[in-house]
Amino acid sequence: MSSTAILRTDTRVWKRFGRWQVRFVLVLLSCGIANAQSPAQTSNLPDRISIESSSGSNASITLQDPQQDVSQAAAKPGIVTGTVLDRGGSVVAGAVVHLTSEGNSFSQQAISGYNGEFSFANVPPGPFKLSVTAEGFDKQEFSKVLASGQTLLVPPMVISIATVRTQVKVTGDPVEVATEQVKEQMQQRVLRFIPNFYVTYRQEAAPLTTKLKFQLAWKSSTDPVTILGTAFLAGLQQAGDQFGEFGQGFQGYGKRFGAGYADVVASTFLSGAIFPSLLKQDPRYFYKGTGSIRSRLGYAISNSVMCKGDNGRWQVNYSNIAGAFGGAALSTTFYPKTNAGMHTLSNGFVRLGESSLAGVLQEFVLKKLTKMKRHTRDESGSVGVGATPSDSMGSAKKP
């Protein structure tokens, strides 16, 4: 082959080789441009891609919403701090400060330091309430809304000294108190002359001792007005020729007076001293004075069958019931009667009715007419001049 032909062949080969080189260079350039553009393209993706690899060969890809990241970043916990002071502006150390979020989903407690300061960390944003308590002080509260990530300095929590209410009740020996009260009762007179000893205007009157019960019965039986009243009643019986077996004249009048006074003494001691001492019951009427007329009326009528015991509790008035029928039975020995049993039964019920009537008069009438002449002394030892029963009357309770 000639040299010219060989040269032509080599030229064609180099031309083909040059074309492949150009193509290879273009491919390399295109790959480099693609690699250079890929970070910018992935940064424009709406979601962030994170790859988590485990100990194994598998990997998991998680897509996270950027809006969720923003909301989580916005709900950052905050700090609440403040100071506890008293009314004088001095710091209060050792106060208990309690923080509670809305709905009680978050709660913390702190103690104020020596400088009165307190602080709460990691408090979730939203409404919260502070309450401060300290020994000897009233409770103080404060409410506020904490923003996300906020460090809130609350106004000084000023607490006031607690109001102390002390009730002092001066009492003495129960026997001495009861003795003073009975002395007071022995001065009670209706229209200033009719004895009204068996009523107390102190609802919490001290219980009577056996000695005082007999003293009260003796005072009532031997009072001049009681004796004069019995004598007047005997005169009426004489004028009406009642109990004709006694006859007329001074002798008949003396029998009527003796029988009447013996009946009064026996009934008074049986109902007011003997049975109350044995059964530990109080023979007095406890003035009520409050409530509706209906309730007071029922209370007064029940006086014949209900009473206070020496223990202060309401109970069946066995003393008055036994005294009424016991006195009626004794009266058969004073008055001439052919049917003692019927007389005892009927006279006993009459006396119970009289006791109820006396209670009604005590509740609605006699209190306004009862006056006292001497000074009165209450349980605390204070003395009043010219007092009436209403001056020292206690609160009434329903049995």
Phi, psi and omega in degrees: 000144183280163181295331180292319180293319179297320180295320178296320180295317180296325181295318179295320179297315180295325177296315179296316179298324178294321178297318179295324178296317179299315179298318181297319179296318179297322179295316179298318179296319180294322178293321180295321179294321179296318179293325180290329181274341186297319179298322180293323181290319181289334178288342178274002180290143182291334183243153177264137183253123176240140183247121178248124180255138178262186180294339180273198183266351183277155178223144180243143181249127183240131177262128180242135181281126179298326179296323177295322177297322181293317180295322179292324178292330182285330184269061179271142177293157182237191182232136176240126181221157181186190183222143177255126181233160171263181183298332180277359180090002179276147180290150179244111178268149177082009177285143180269119181249125183242126177250130180226129177278170181297132182080007179058028178284341180221134182213135177219156178227140180221160178246130179295140183281189182296335177265010178080001185274153174217159182207143176234129178252163177056041178274124180294145180294151181128184180294143176213167179225136176252139174227135183240127176230144177208148182296127180088001181235156174283157180286140179234140182232156180210138180234145181199168176246125181265128177279166182295127178071010185278143170256105189258126173258107183283156177299157180305131178275102184265120180249147183256153177293132183296142177282125181256122178250116181247127178252119182253122178242112182271121179233155178242194178296130184303324180293318179294319179297314179298322179296317178296321181292322178293321176300321177294316180298326182290354176259358182281123181220137176281131183055028173072005179218337180274123182297137178223062191276334187266040174222138175237137179262013174252111181293334178253041180296147179293143180294148181277141172279168178301319180299317181292326178296319179287326177296319180294319178295318179295317179298318180291321183287327185261004179296138181305324181293323177297316180294317179294323178295321177294320178296320178295318179296322178296325177295320177296318178297322177296318182292325180270006181052037176284143188056063183301340179299336179286340181081191181243185180079188183296323180295316178297320179294320180296321178295317180295318179294317180297317179294318181295315182290322176298323178294317180297313182296314181298314181295318181296315182288323179294312184278334186252349184222305188293300180294318176301326178289318180291320185263000178056055178235157182263122184278358185276161172266125179267109183298132181269296171076351180231165180096180180288163178298323181295315181293321179292324179294315178297322178297316182292318181295323181287358180302330182287337184238356179230143179206172174269138174277169176297343176274003178086001181260147179282140183205171179296135183277071180296329182296314181290321179296312180294323179293323180295310182284329176293320177294322178296322178293320179292328182295339178293339177276345180266326184249146177287115180225141178273328181241088184295322181297312180295321178298317180297315182295309182293319181292328177295315179293325177298318180293324174296320176296321178295325178295321177293318178298320177298323177296319178297317178295320179297321185284324189245342188236305194291334181300319181290338183258356184269128179235162178235144183262325185268172175290152179248148179232125180268186185296330182278355176094001179283150185241136177240153184254131176061038184279153173258167179302329181291339180292329183247020185283132178270180178288141183264148178234147180279135181294000000 
